[in-house]
Amino acid sequence: MNKQEFIDHIASQHGCTKKEAEKAIDMFTSSVIDAMGQGKEISLVGFGNFSIGKVAHVQLVLDSKKI
């Protein structure tokens, strides 16, 4: 489901306008991004956890014989 389909889904499920549904999605996503940018972790029971973690550096070596 893309963003527009999700907006339509929220609007039909909750009896709100598509503009209101889009605003709710935008408020949620921008708030998650802002909180994570401050190093906070978000835990929504029954939905999921949002956090930023470190990923180890990976070095790839291309084998020219296989290309």
Biopython code that builds the backbone (N, CA, C, O; Angstrom):
import numpy as np
from Bio.PDB.StructureBuilder import StructureBuilder

atoms = [
    (1, "MET", "N", (0.851, -1.161, 0.000)),
    (1, "MET", "CA", (0.000, 0.000, 0.000)),
    (1, "MET", "C", (0.904, 1.233, 0.000)),
    (1, "MET", "O", (1.759, 1.378, 0.873)),
    (2, "ASN", "N", (0.717, 2.106, -0.964)),
    (2, "ASN", "CA", (1.509, 3.335, -0.984)),
    (2, "ASN", "C", (0.832, 4.410, -0.131)),
    (2, "ASN", "O", (-0.231, 4.177, 0.444)),
    (3, "LYS", "N", (1.455, 5.585, -0.056)),
    (3, "LYS", "CA", (0.935, 6.630, 0.835)),
    (3, "LYS", "C", (-0.488, 7.038, 0.454)),
    (3, "LYS", "O", (-1.342, 7.175, 1.330)),
    (4, "GLN", "N", (-0.755, 7.232, -0.826)),
    (4, "GLN", "CA", (-2.091, 7.664, -1.247)),
    (4, "GLN", "C", (-3.148, 6.604, -0.916)),
    (4, "GLN", "O", (-4.250, 6.937, -0.479)),
    (5, "GLU", "N", (-2.815, 5.354, -1.122)),
    (5, "GLU", "CA", (-3.743, 4.272, -0.771)),
    (5, "GLU", "C", (-3.986, 4.236, 0.742)),
    (5, "GLU", "O", (-5.099, 3.966, 1.192)),
    (6, "PHE", "N", (-2.938, 4.510, 1.514)),
    (6, "PHE", "CA", (-3.063, 4.530, 2.969)),
    (6, "PHE", "C", (-3.939, 5.706, 3.420)),
    (6, "PHE", "O", (-4.749, 5.571, 4.337)),
    (7, "ILE", "N", (-3.769, 6.844, 2.773)),
    (7, "ILE", "CA", (-4.617, 8.013, 3.057)),
    (7, "ILE", "C", (-6.074, 7.668, 2.799)),
    (7, "ILE", "O", (-6.939, 7.950, 3.629)),
    (8, "ASP", "N", (-6.350, 7.060, 1.651)),
    (8, "ASP", "CA", (-7.720, 6.658, 1.309)),
    (8, "ASP", "C", (-8.276, 5.679, 2.339)),
    (8, "ASP", "O", (-9.436, 5.780, 2.736)),
    (9, "HIS", "N", (-7.455, 4.744, 2.763)),
    (9, "HIS", "CA", (-7.865, 3.737, 3.745)),
    (9, "HIS", "C", (-8.230, 4.396, 5.081)),
    (9, "HIS", "O", (-9.275, 4.095, 5.658)),
    (10, "ILE", "N", (-7.379, 5.280, 5.563)),
    (10, "ILE", "CA", (-7.648, 5.962, 6.828)),
    (10, "ILE", "C", (-8.926, 6.794, 6.726)),
    (10, "ILE", "O", (-9.767, 6.761, 7.624)),
    (11, "ALA", "N", (-9.064, 7.531, 5.641)),
    (11, "ALA", "CA", (-10.244, 8.379, 5.468)),
    (11, "ALA", "C", (-11.532, 7.559, 5.473)),
    (11, "ALA", "O", (-12.523, 7.961, 6.082)),
    (12, "SER", "N", (-11.520, 6.417, 4.800)),
    (12, "SER", "CA", (-12.742, 5.598, 4.753)),
    (12, "SER", "C", (-12.997, 4.882, 6.070)),
    (12, "SER", "O", (-14.152, 4.702, 6.456)),
    (13, "GLN", "N", (-11.938, 4.469, 6.771)),
    (13, "GLN", "CA", (-12.089, 3.754, 8.034)),
    (13, "GLN", "C", (-12.529, 4.656, 9.175)),
    (13, "GLN", "O", (-13.214, 4.207, 10.094)),
    (14, "HIS", "N", (-12.141, 5.922, 9.123)),
    (14, "HIS", "CA", (-12.374, 6.805, 10.265)),
    (14, "HIS", "C", (-13.299, 7.978, 9.960)),
    (14, "HIS", "O", (-13.492, 8.850, 10.807)),
    (15, "GLY", "N", (-13.860, 8.005, 8.780)),
    (15, "GLY", "CA", (-14.831, 9.042, 8.438)),
    (15, "GLY", "C", (-14.263, 10.447, 8.444)),
    (15, "GLY", "O", (-14.951, 11.398, 8.816)),
    (16, "CYS", "N", (-13.022, 10.581, 8.038)),
    (16, "CYS", "CA", (-12.420, 11.911, 7.965)),
    (16, "CYS", "C", (-12.104, 12.219, 6.500)),
    (16, "CYS", "O", (-12.215, 11.352, 5.633)),
    (17, "THR", "N", (-11.714, 13.454, 6.242)),
    (17, "THR", "CA", (-11.362, 13.819, 4.874)),
    (17, "THR", "C", (-9.981, 13.269, 4.535)),
    (17, "THR", "O", (-9.208, 12.904, 5.420)),
    (18, "LYS", "N", (-9.691, 13.217, 3.254)),
    (18, "LYS", "CA", (-8.371, 12.757, 2.823)),
    (18, "LYS", "C", (-7.288, 13.728, 3.286)),
    (18, "LYS", "O", (-6.172, 13.311, 3.597)),
    (19, "LYS", "N", (-7.612, 15.024, 3.333)),
    (19, "LYS", "CA", (-6.654, 16.022, 3.813)),
    (19, "LYS", "C", (-6.327, 15.785, 5.283)),
    (19, "LYS", "O", (-5.168, 15.887, 5.684)),
    (20, "GLU", "N", (-7.340, 15.470, 6.088)),
    (20, "GLU", "CA", (-7.121, 15.190, 7.505)),
    (20, "GLU", "C", (-6.294, 13.918, 7.697)),
    (20, "GLU", "O", (-5.416, 13.860, 8.558)),
    (21, "ALA", "N", (-6.585, 12.909, 6.889)),
    (21, "ALA", "CA", (-5.830, 11.653, 6.969)),
    (21, "ALA", "C", (-4.372, 11.884, 6.593)),
    (21, "ALA", "O", (-3.467, 11.374, 7.254)),
    (22, "GLU", "N", (-4.148, 12.651, 5.535)),
    (22, "GLU", "CA", (-2.776, 12.941, 5.109)),
    (22, "GLU", "C", (-2.039, 13.732, 6.191)),
    (22, "GLU", "O", (-0.865, 13.472, 6.455)),
    (23, "LYS", "N", (-2.714, 14.689, 6.814)),
    (23, "LYS", "CA", (-2.091, 15.480, 7.872)),
    (23, "LYS", "C", (-1.700, 14.594, 9.048)),
    (23, "LYS", "O", (-0.630, 14.775, 9.630)),
    (24, "ALA", "N", (-2.557, 13.634, 9.404)),
    (24, "ALA", "CA", (-2.257, 12.720, 10.512)),
    (24, "ALA", "C", (-1.016, 11.878, 10.190)),
    (24, "ALA", "O", (-0.145, 11.703, 11.042)),
    (25, "ILE", "N", (-0.940, 11.363, 8.972)),
    (25, "ILE", "CA", (0.220, 10.564, 8.559)),
    (25, "ILE", "C", (1.488, 11.415, 8.595)),
    (25, "ILE", "O", (2.522, 10.981, 9.102)),
    (26, "ASP", "N", (1.401, 12.621, 8.055)),
    (26, "ASP", "CA", (2.563, 13.507, 8.018)),
    (26, "ASP", "C", (3.020, 13.894, 9.418)),
    (26, "ASP", "O", (4.221, 13.961, 9.677)),
    (27, "MET", "N", (2.072, 14.150, 10.331)),
    (27, "MET", "CA", (2.432, 14.480, 11.714)),
    (27, "MET", "C", (3.128, 13.295, 12.378)),
    (27, "MET", "O", (4.124, 13.466, 13.081)),
    (28, "PHE", "N", (2.601, 12.097, 12.150)),
    (28, "PHE", "CA", (3.198, 10.904, 12.752)),
    (28, "PHE", "C", (4.618, 10.685, 12.237)),
    (28, "PHE", "O", (5.548, 10.529, 13.028)),
    (29, "THR", "N", (4.787, 10.673, 10.921)),
    (29, "THR", "CA", (6.109, 10.377, 10.362)),
    (29, "THR", "C", (7.126, 11.452, 10.725)),
    (29, "THR", "O", (8.268, 11.125, 11.047)),
    (30, "SER", "N", (6.740, 12.727, 10.682)),
    (30, "SER", "CA", (7.702, 13.778, 11.027)),
    (30, "SER", "C", (8.065, 13.722, 12.505)),
    (30, "SER", "O", (9.200, 14.023, 12.875)),
    (31, "SER", "N", (7.115, 13.341, 13.353)),
    (31, "SER", "CA", (7.396, 13.224, 14.788)),
    (31, "SER", "C", (8.334, 12.061, 15.081)),
    (31, "SER", "O", (9.213, 12.172, 15.936)),
    (32, "VAL", "N", (8.154, 10.948, 14.378)),
    (32, "VAL", "CA", (9.047, 9.799, 14.543)),
    (32, "VAL", "C", (10.455, 10.181, 14.095)),
    (32, "VAL", "O", (11.429, 9.887, 14.789)),
    (33, "ILE", "N", (10.564, 10.822, 12.961)),
    (33, "ILE", "CA", (11.872, 11.229, 12.436)),
    (33, "ILE", "C", (12.556, 12.202, 13.394)),
    (33, "ILE", "O", (13.753, 12.080, 13.655)),
    (34, "ASP", "N", (11.799, 13.165, 13.916)),
    (34, "ASP", "CA", (12.357, 14.151, 14.837)),
    (34, "ASP", "C", (12.845, 13.483, 16.126)),
    (34, "ASP", "O", (13.956, 13.752, 16.584)),
    (35, "ALA", "N", (12.019, 12.618, 16.705)),
    (35, "ALA", "CA", (12.386, 11.941, 17.955)),
    (35, "ALA", "C", (13.617, 11.065, 17.762)),
    (35, "ALA", "O", (14.513, 11.045, 18.606)),
    (36, "MET", "N", (13.654, 10.347, 16.655)),
    (36, "MET", "CA", (14.810, 9.491, 16.400)),
    (36, "MET", "C", (16.064, 10.321, 16.155)),
    (36, "MET", "O", (17.166, 9.910, 16.520)),
    (37, "GLY", "N", (15.898, 11.483, 15.540)),
    (37, "GLY", "CA", (17.023, 12.386, 15.329)),
    (37, "GLY", "C", (17.608, 12.890, 16.643)),
    (37, "GLY", "O", (18.779, 13.264, 16.713)),
    (38, "GLN", "N", (16.774, 12.893, 17.686)),
    (38, "GLN", "CA", (17.232, 13.289, 19.017)),
    (38, "GLN", "C", (17.769, 12.095, 19.803)),
    (38, "GLN", "O", (18.124, 12.222, 20.975)),
    (39, "GLY", "N", (17.826, 10.938, 19.151)),
    (39, "GLY", "CA", (18.369, 9.742, 19.786)),
    (39, "GLY", "C", (17.372, 8.980, 20.636)),
    (39, "GLY", "O", (17.760, 8.096, 21.398)),
    (40, "LYS", "N", (16.110, 9.303, 20.520)),
    (40, "LYS", "CA", (15.078, 8.628, 21.314)),
    (40, "LYS", "C", (14.604, 7.360, 20.611)),
    (40, "LYS", "O", (14.671, 7.252, 19.387)),
    (41, "GLU", "N", (14.132, 6.418, 21.391)),
    (41, "GLU", "CA", (13.539, 5.191, 20.861)),
    (41, "GLU", "C", (12.036, 5.277, 21.075)),
    (41, "GLU", "O", (11.582, 5.762, 22.111)),
    (42, "ILE", "N", (11.271, 4.815, 20.111)),
    (42, "ILE", "CA", (9.814, 4.837, 20.199)),
    (42, "ILE", "C", (9.308, 3.407, 20.211)),
    (42, "ILE", "O", (9.695, 2.598, 19.367)),
    (43, "SER", "N", (8.444, 3.097, 21.164)),
    (43, "SER", "CA", (7.866, 1.765, 21.277)),
    (43, "SER", "C", (6.351, 1.889, 21.330)),
    (43, "SER", "O", (5.804, 2.427, 22.293)),
    (44, "LEU", "N", (5.674, 1.396, 20.304)),
    (44, "LEU", "CA", (4.218, 1.415, 20.245)),
    (44, "LEU", "C", (3.728, -0.025, 20.337)),
    (44, "LEU", "O", (3.824, -0.785, 19.373)),
    (45, "VAL", "N", (3.205, -0.393, 21.499)),
    (45, "VAL", "CA", (2.767, -1.765, 21.760)),
    (45, "VAL", "C", (1.737, -2.177, 20.706)),
    (45, "VAL", "O", (0.777, -1.455, 20.436)),
    (46, "GLY", "N", (1.956, -3.339, 20.129)),
    (46, "GLY", "CA", (1.052, -3.851, 19.111)),
    (46, "GLY", "C", (1.335, -3.331, 17.711)),
    (46, "GLY", "O", (0.694, -3.748, 16.746)),
    (47, "PHE", "N", (2.296, -2.417, 17.601)),
    (47, "PHE", "CA", (2.617, -1.852, 16.289)),
    (47, "PHE", "C", (4.078, -2.062, 15.936)),
    (47, "PHE", "O", (4.388, -2.640, 14.894)),
    (48, "GLY", "N", (4.985, -1.595, 16.801)),
    (48, "GLY", "CA", (6.394, -1.777, 16.499)),
    (48, "GLY", "C", (7.283, -0.845, 17.285)),
    (48, "GLY", "O", (6.818, 0.015, 18.034)),
    (49, "ASN", "N", (8.575, -1.037, 17.096)),
    (49, "ASN", "CA", (9.590, -0.218, 17.740)),
    (49, "ASN", "C", (10.390, 0.516, 16.676)),
    (49, "ASN", "O", (10.663, -0.017, 15.601)),
    (50, "PHE", "N", (10.756, 1.740, 16.995)),
    (50, "PHE", "CA", (11.568, 2.545, 16.098)),
    (50, "PHE", "C", (12.809, 2.967, 16.861)),
    (50, "PHE", "O", (12.713, 3.544, 17.944)),
    (51, "SER", "N", (13.969, 2.681, 16.299)),
    (51, "SER", "CA", (15.212, 3.099, 16.924)),
    (51, "SER", "C", (16.300, 3.171, 15.861)),
    (51, "SER", "O", (16.181, 2.614, 14.770)),
    (52, "ILE", "N", (17.346, 3.869, 16.217)),
    (52, "ILE", "CA", (18.492, 3.986, 15.318)),
    (52, "ILE", "C", (19.614, 3.151, 15.904)),
    (52, "ILE", "O", (19.931, 3.262, 17.088)),
    (53, "GLY", "N", (20.200, 2.333, 15.088)),
    (53, "GLY", "CA", (21.312, 1.498, 15.534)),
    (53, "GLY", "C", (22.513, 1.710, 14.637)),
    (53, "GLY", "O", (22.402, 2.257, 13.540)),
    (54, "LYS", "N", (23.628, 1.281, 15.108)),
    (54, "LYS", "CA", (24.851, 1.379, 14.314)),
    (54, "LYS", "C", (25.023, 0.104, 13.512)),
    (54, "LYS", "O", (24.731, -0.995, 13.983)),
    (55, "VAL", "N", (25.499, 0.272, 12.306)),
    (55, "VAL", "CA", (25.754, -0.855, 11.414)),
    (55, "VAL", "C", (27.258, -0.910, 11.170)),
    (55, "VAL", "O", (27.890, 0.102, 10.869)),
    (56, "ALA", "N", (27.807, -2.087, 11.303)),
    (56, "ALA", "CA", (29.240, -2.256, 11.100)),
    (56, "ALA", "C", (29.609, -1.966, 9.650)),
    (56, "ALA", "O", (28.836, -2.221, 8.727)),
    (57, "HIS", "N", (30.796, -1.434, 9.479)),
    (57, "HIS", "CA", (31.323, -1.158, 8.150)),
    (57, "HIS", "C", (31.550, -2.472, 7.412)),
    (57, "HIS", "O", (32.108, -3.419, 7.966)),
    (58, "VAL", "N", (31.118, -2.521, 6.175)),
    (58, "VAL", "CA", (31.303, -3.719, 5.362)),
    (58, "VAL", "C", (32.095, -3.336, 4.124)),
    (58, "VAL", "O", (31.772, -2.356, 3.452)),
    (59, "GLN", "N", (33.124, -4.103, 3.827)),
    (59, "GLN", "CA", (33.925, -3.847, 2.646)),
    (59, "GLN", "C", (33.654, -4.960, 1.645)),
    (59, "GLN", "O", (33.824, -6.141, 1.949)),
    (60, "LEU", "N", (33.238, -4.574, 0.466)),
    (60, "LEU", "CA", (32.955, -5.548, -0.579)),
    (60, "LEU", "C", (34.147, -5.674, -1.518)),
    (60, "LEU", "O", (34.796, -4.681, -1.847)),
    (61, "VAL", "N", (34.424, -6.880, -1.940)),
    (61, "VAL", "CA", (35.485, -7.127, -2.898)),
    (61, "VAL", "C", (34.865, -7.822, -4.100)),
    (61, "VAL", "O", (34.276, -8.896, -3.974)),
    (62, "LEU", "N", (34.999, -7.215, -5.245)),
    (62, "LEU", "CA", (34.444, -7.787, -6.462)),
    (62, "LEU", "C", (35.478, -8.700, -7.114)),
    (62, "LEU", "O", (36.629, -8.310, -7.311)),
    (63, "ASP", "N", (35.061, -9.897, -7.441)),
    (63, "ASP", "CA", (35.941, -10.849, -8.105)),
    (63, "ASP", "C", (35.767, -10.630, -9.608)),
    (63, "ASP", "O", (34.733, -10.983, -10.174)),
    (64, "SER", "N", (36.771, -10.051, -10.245)),
    (64, "SER", "CA", (36.677, -9.710, -11.656)),
    (64, "SER", "C", (36.503, -10.955, -12.543)),
    (64, "SER", "O", (36.047, -10.839, -13.680)),
    (65, "LYS", "N", (36.859, -12.128, -12.040)),
    (65, "LYS", "CA", (36.714, -13.351, -12.827)),
    (65, "LYS", "C", (35.248, -13.762, -12.948)),
    (65, "LYS", "O", (34.875, -14.475, -13.879)),
    (66, "LYS", "N", (34.407, -13.306, -11.994)),
    (66, "LYS", "CA", (33.001, -13.690, -12.015)),
    (66, "LYS", "C", (32.125, -12.667, -12.719)),
    (66, "LYS", "O", (30.926, -12.891, -12.890)),
    (67, "ILE", "N", (32.703, -11.562, -13.125)),
    (67, "ILE", "CA", (31.903, -10.507, -13.762)),
    (67, "ILE", "C", (31.792, -10.763, -15.246)),
    (67, "ILE", "O", (31.158, -9.988, -15.961)),
]
sb = StructureBuilder()
sb.init_structure("model")
sb.init_model(0)
sb.init_chain("A")
sb.init_seg("    ")
for serial, (resi, resn, name, xyz) in enumerate(atoms, 1):
    if name == "N":
        sb.init_residue(resn, " ", resi, " ")
    sb.init_atom(name, np.array(xyz, "f"), 0.0, 1.0, " ", f" {name:<3s}", serial, name[0])
structure = sb.get_structure()
